[in-house]
């Protein structure tokens, strides 16, 4: 009886610890939503990696995030030029792609360029990723070459980039990235300083929720080619993943990273 009581205490204590960690750190590891002034303070001492959410062309929330994954643009396709190798993403800009790009569809972690283009129709939600550069990109430089393009799902445009003080204006408060200016006076921050999450994260986000095949950060079962998913890894897998193909080194959301 004493042992049962003791073990019960241990289980409850561990649950409290785990629950506390989750509440403190947040699922995604990003900060609470920041005001323009708080963002300026964040970059005052050097470059910072941020996540900016954009709704109908308006900056809604900005967070700092850990430097543990690639830079990304997410949003709805406006137009694709297969000959030039470009795809325009609503509210964010134009992404280029080519021989160095990995393509992922909703079902294929290593899709052909033709298969990806067939699915990337206007109105389709996509994610474009690239390696984080050694220094922040100049504010007026609109170039973004995607080394990873995937069909994804979401309800708002989002960019995740490294910025510094050169990317900020104070009057009016604005963020300058990829040749675009985002008005930061529209940022939403809740009364207690935490993010206004609205309806919550969309299913399949790379830090929580149910993931599609090939996702390397979310839950769910990963398709072949994913190197970060859960489950048993097959020979040649770098990081462990759900039913991964041999030699794959880049998992994905809806296939990630």
URCORBEL-V250739 format. One line per field, one symbol per residue. ss: DSSP state (@ for helix, = for strand, . for the rest). Layout:
ss->???
//
This chain:
ss->.@@@@@@@@@@@@@@@@@@@@@@@@..........@@@@@@@@....========..=======......===========....====...====.....===......=.@@@@@@@.....======..............=..====.....=======.@@@===..=====..====@@@.......................=........=......................................
//
